[in-house]
């Protein structure tokens, strides 16, 4: 067992709560001890919404442990049913309360006798899956529940819309720029002459799920949430789906062509080649910018990419294929999706890293010393310590990644936003000059070649530090790390000006 101070994907109940709180008029009951009920605070801080987060914690305390949880959990479900009048109440344990091995399905059955709302237990193994896997499974479970209910009541709509239409699956609360991507995808579908039948779960009502079958096909923009639902709808209702993420010029065009193929197989007879050509050459600025002198200055620069499967794979392709940037390492923390990720990025990067250990990732970044990083908030913190700029491209994210302004990452406008993010993430020549002129980067110096404290015990003398300060700011961190590495290899404990000169000669500087 290893103690972690950073998790890229949270525990399973966070994924379930993200799905439940994304739907309209759905309430979640979290069976948990104090300490596990931080979701409300986290979502309230990050999501810019006026309404309270629809989640109630049914606290497991010593009294509950003494006499059992059923009475308290059932009372909380019935109380929230009367107070909030939700369409659905979802009960979820946390990984901590799961240790009690209680029959929560029985709790749900008991509460259903008194509640007017539907009551559902999130069927997720909290020991085996993480936040993203649980969100994917919970969404599929809710859809399955309401399709079965609609079929039983005779209200399941399967007659297709007159014009081509789509369901967009997998957009959730706390997703990385999901609300902006939703707006851009709606715009893209409208430009293609495709009606949006339903976007879910974010903003959808569970009553709308009976109409999922009216759409001609499903679009799954994210690998993390939506694939299980798309597969279920394909098996249950025979609905085809497109799961190509439309990020960047090339992948957006590939996604549109895949949609064209699906619609033509269904008898629509559409051709989007002219649309793709016009958007690529005249509407989006990304294709033009990638050929400009500004972007040519980035050609060959080294970059590291890390994030969830969707965004890390898409960004790796954009950097290598569309902008000529050398991706030295591409990685993901979605270990369960390692095969797909490896197949997607293998030809576009030198090295692939699939890991949930932020220390391992930080060490590789420190060893590679790229010109820029594209990752999560954790990689941004690593970049701060290493004086390496970082563009945030995936969750886990910070409040700054929930912008009020319009910042999609998908579609042709998303391609423009990504180009700006990439260009502005590199430290360019004039910026190097200004940084040196005004005294270097405003960040902490790093003492080691890795992110761990391997160089502990090294000391810099006054003349050594004075000589170090004469080195231009944009390479000072690298020189310092190389000097400390040299000192360690020679068994030197104090770095003087002479040691600095010797280290420079040793590396041929």
N, C-alpha and C positions, 0 to 999 in steps of 0.2 A: 504494500500500500504506500502511496506517495501523496504527501500533502501538497495541494495546489493552491496558489494564491490568485490564479487567473483561470477562468473557464471560457472557452470560445463559444460553446453551446451550453445552455443551462440545463437543469434537470427536467425530466419529462413533464412534470405538472405545469411548468412555465409554457410549454408548447400547447398543452390542452387549454390553459387559460387564455393564451393569445387567440386561439380559434374561437372559443366561447365569447370572449369580449369583442370580437370582430363583428359578429352577427348583431343585428338590431333586435332588441327586446329579448335577449338571452342572458340569463344570470348563472353564475358559477358559484358553487359551494366547495370550498377547499377544506378538506379534512386534514388538519395540520396542527402541529405544536407551534407555540410562539417562536418566531425566528424564521419560519418558512413562509410567513405571510407578507413578504416584501413586494409582491407583484403589483399591488395597488399603488404603492409609493413610486415604484419604478415607472409604471405606465403613466401615472399622473404627471410625473416630472418630464417625461420624454414626449408623449403625444400631446399635441396642441389641441385639446378638446375641452369643451365647456362642461360636459357631463361627467359625473362621477364614474369611476371604473366599476362595472357591474359584477363585482366579485366579493363574496362574503367568506370569511374564515370561520370555520367551526373548530374552535380551539380544543386540542387534546391537552388536558391538564391532569393533575393527580386525582381529582374527583372522577373524571371520566375513566381513567385507568382503573380505578377501584371498582366501578360498577358497570363499565362497558359504555360504548359510544352511541349505540343505536338511538336511544331516547333523545340525546342532544342533537345528533345529525338530523333525525326525522323532524324534530321541532324546528330546527333552523330552515330546513327545506320548506315546511308548511308555512312558517312565518314569512319567508321571502316570497312565497307564492301569493300570500294575502296582501303583502305590502307593495310589491312591485308589479304583480300581475304579468309575469313574463310568459312568452310562448313556450320556452324551454328552460329547464334548470339542469345544469350539468354538474354532477358530483365527481370530484377527483381527489384522491389521496395525494400525498407527497411521498417522496422516497423514504422520509422518516416515519410517517404514520403507516406506511405499507408494512413496516416491520411487525405491526400488531396482528397482521394476518386476519383482519376482520372480514366478515361476509357483507361487503358493501352492496352487492347486488340485492341482498335481502333488505338492506336499508332503503334502497331505491324502490323496491317493490312495496314496502310498507308505506313509504311517503306518497306513492302514487295513488293510494286509496283515498287520501285526504286532499291532495293537491289538484287543482284544476289545470295546472300547467303540465306539459309533458316532462317527465323526469328521466334522465339518462345517466348511466355510469360510464365514464370514460374508460374504455377497455384498453389500457396501456400497461405494459410491463415496465415498471419504474426502475427496475434493476438492470435492464438490458438496453434501453433506448434513451436518447437524449432529447432535448427540447425540439429539434427540427423533425426527428423521426416521429415523436409523439404528436406534433402538430399535424403532420401528414396523415397519421392514422386516425386522429380525432375527427378531422374534416371528413374523411371517408366514412367514418362510423355515423356521423350525423346525417350525411347525405343518404346513406343506406337506410337509416331509421325512417327518414321522411319519405323516401321513395316507397318503402314497404307500406307505410301508413297510407300514402296516397293511393297505392294500388288496391289496398284493402277497402278504402272508402270509395273507390271508383273515380278519383279526381286526378289521376296521373295523366298529364298531358304529353302525348307522343306525336301528335300531328305537327309536322314541320312548318315553320313560318313561310310565308309566301316568298320573301326575299332571303338570300343567304344570311345566316345569323350565326353568332358565336357565343359561347360561355367562356369567360376569362376566369380561370381557376387559380387560387393560391395567394391572392393578395390579402395580407393580414395587417392587423395592428402591430406596431413595433417592428415592422419590416423595413429594410433599407430602402428608403425613397419609394416605398410601395405606392403611396397616394399619388406621387408625381408620375410614376410609371403607368398607373391606372389611367390618368388623364391622357397621357401620350398614346397609350394603346387604344383608347376609345377614338382618339383623333385619327390614328392610323387605320382602324377598321372603317371609320366613316369615309375616309379617302378611298378605300378599296370597295366601297359600296356594300359593306357588310354591317348589318344591324347587330348591336350588342344585346343579346337576350338576357344575360345575367352576369354580373360580376360578383364573385363570392370567394371567401366569406365576408370580406370587409364591406359593411353597409347593406348586406343582404338580409332579408327576413327568411326564417326557416319555412314560412308558408310558400315562398317563391321557389323552393326546391322542387316542388311538384311540376314546375314548368321547365326544368333543365332539359328534358327530352325534346323540346320544341326547337332547340338550336340545331344547326346543320353539323357543327363540329365544336370541339373544345380546344382552347388555347391554354397551354401550361407554360408560362414564362419562366418559372423558377423550378430548379431541381429539388429544392428543399421541401416545398409544400405544394401539393396538387397532383403529383404523378399517381398516387394510389387511387385518388378519386377519378382521375381520367381513365385509368385501367378498369375500375369498377363500372363506370358508365359505358365503356366500350363493350364489356362483357354483358351487362344487364340490358342496355338499350341499343347496342350496336352503333354507338357514336364514335366516329374517328376523332383523333386528336393530333395536334401539332405541338411538339415539345422543344422546338428550337428557340433559344433565347435571342430575341432581336436586339442585341447590343452591338454597336459598331456598324459600319456601312455594309461590310460583307455578310455578317450574320443576319442583319435585318433583311437584306435582299434574299438570303437563303430561306428565311422564315416566310417571307411573302410568297416566294415561289412554291414552298411546301403547301401554303394555304391555297394557292392557285390550283395545285395538283389535286388536293382534296375536293375542292368545289367542282372542278371539272369531272372528277369521278362520280360526283353526285348529280351531274347534269347541268351545271351552271353555265359553262362555256365562257370563262373569263380569261383575259390575258393581261397580266400586270407588268409586262416587260417595259412598256413605255413609261409607266409610273415609276418603276425602279430607276430607269435611266434619268428621268427628269429630277427625281429627288436626290439622286447621287451627284449629278453634275451641277444642278442649278439651285436647288432648295437648301440642301445640307451644305454647310461650309467645311465639313470634316474632310471630304475627299480633296477639295482644293487646298486646304491648309496642310495636308500631309505632303503635298508637293512643293510647298512654299519654302523660301530660304530659312524662315524661322524653324520649321520642322526639320529641315535638312541639318541644322545645327545639332539636333538630337540623335542623328543617325549613328548607330554603333554604341551609344551610351549604355551602360549596364544598369539593369533594373531587376528588382526582386518583387514577385507578386505572391500574395498570400491572402486567403479568405475562405468563404464558403465555396462550394463547387461551382455554383452558377456564376458568380462575379469574378472569381479567380480565373476560371477557364476563359471567360469572355474577355477579360482584360489582358490576359496573356496573348490571345489571338490578335487583339487590337494593336498592342504594342509591337509585336513581332511582324505581323502581316500588313498592317495599315500604316505604321509610323516608323518602321525600320529600326526599332529600339531592340537592343540585345537583352533578352530575358535570360538571365543567368540561372535563376531558380524560380519555379512556380510551385506553389504548395496549397494545400487545403487542410482544414481541420475536420472535414467530413470523412472520417476513416471508413465508414460504411459504404461510401461512394468512390472508393479509391480506384477501382477498375475503370469506371466511366471517366473519371478525371484524368487518369493516366493516358487513356486512349485519345482524349480530346486535346491535350496539350503536349503530348510526347514529341511532336515534330517542331514545336515552336520554342522550346527552352532547352537549356543544357542539363538541368537537374530538376527532378521532381521530389518534393518532400510532403509526405502525408503524415501529419503529427498533430496531437493535441497539446504538446509540451511547448509552452511559450519560451522556455529557457533554451530549448534546442533550436527553435526558430531564430531567437535573438542571437545566439552564438553563430549560426550560419550567416546571418546578415553581417555581423561584425567581421567575420572571416572574409566574406566576399567583398565588402566595402563597395556596394553599388552606388551609382550616382543618384538613384532615387528608389523609394519603396512605394509599393501600392498594396495596402493591406487594411487591417482592422485598426481599431483604436489602440490595441496592444502594440502593433507594429509602429504606430505613430509615436508611442512612448519610447520604443526602442530607437527610432530615428532621432528623437530629441536627444537621447543620451549619446548617440554616435555622430551627431551633427550631420545627419543624412535626412533630406526632406522626404516627407511621406504624404501621399494622397490617400485618403480613406475611401475604399471602394466596396466595403462589405461590413456586415454586422459581425461582432459586437460594436456598437457605435455610441456616440456621445450626443448630447443635446444639440451640438453644432451640426449634426447630420440629420436634424429634423428642421430644415430651413423653411421659413415662411414663404420665401420666393419659390419660383417654379424651377425645379432641378431634377428632371427625369434622367434616367440612365438608359432607357430603352427607346427604340425608334430613331428617326432621323434627327429630331431635336436632342435626344439623348446622346447621339454621336457627337454633336457639337459640344455638349456639356463635358463629355469625356475628354475630347481634344483639349479643351481649356484646362481641365484638371491635370492632364498629363503635362502639358507645356508649362503650367505654372508650378508644378511640383519639382521641376529640375532647377538647380542653381545654375544660372547662365553666366556668361562671361562678364557682362557689365555688373551684374549683381556681385560676382566674386570681387571685382574691383572696389565696389562700394562697401562691401563687408570688410575688406582690408583697410580701406580708408577710414571707416568709422570704428574699427577695433574688433572685427570678427563677429562670429555668431553669438547671439544671446542665449547660449545653452550651456549645460554643464559638460565639462570635459570628461572623457572616459579614460579609465586607468588601464584597461586591459584590451587584449585582442578578442576576448569573448565578453559576453554580458555577465559572466560570473566573476567572483573576486579572486581570480588566479594570481593577480599581480600584487596581492596584499603583502605589505612589508617593504615595498619599494619606496624610496624617498628621493625627492628632487632637491638639490642644493640651490642656493640663491642664484649662483652664476648659471646653473643649468636652466632654471626657469627663465632667467633674463634672456638667455640665448634662444630659448623656445619661443618667447614672445616676439622675436625678430622675424620668425617664419610667417609667411602669409596665412591669414586666418582660415582660408578654405582648404589648406592642406595641413594645418597645425595638428589637428586631431590624429591624422594618419601618421605623421612623423612621431608624435608622442607615443602612439601605440607600438610602432616599429622599434622605437628606442627602448621602451620597456621590455619588449620581447627580446631584444638583443641583450639587455642587462640581465634578464633572467637566465638566458642561455650561457652567459659568462659568469654567473654566480655573483653579480655585482648588486649591492643593496642600496647604494646611493648614486643617483644619476647627476653627474657634474657636466660642465660644458665639454670637458674632454671626452666623456662617455658619449655625449650626443654627437660629437664629431666622428668618433670611432664607429658609431652605429650608422651614420650617413655613409661612411666609406665602405662599410660591410655590405650595404645594399646597393652600392654604386651610385648613391645620390650626390 
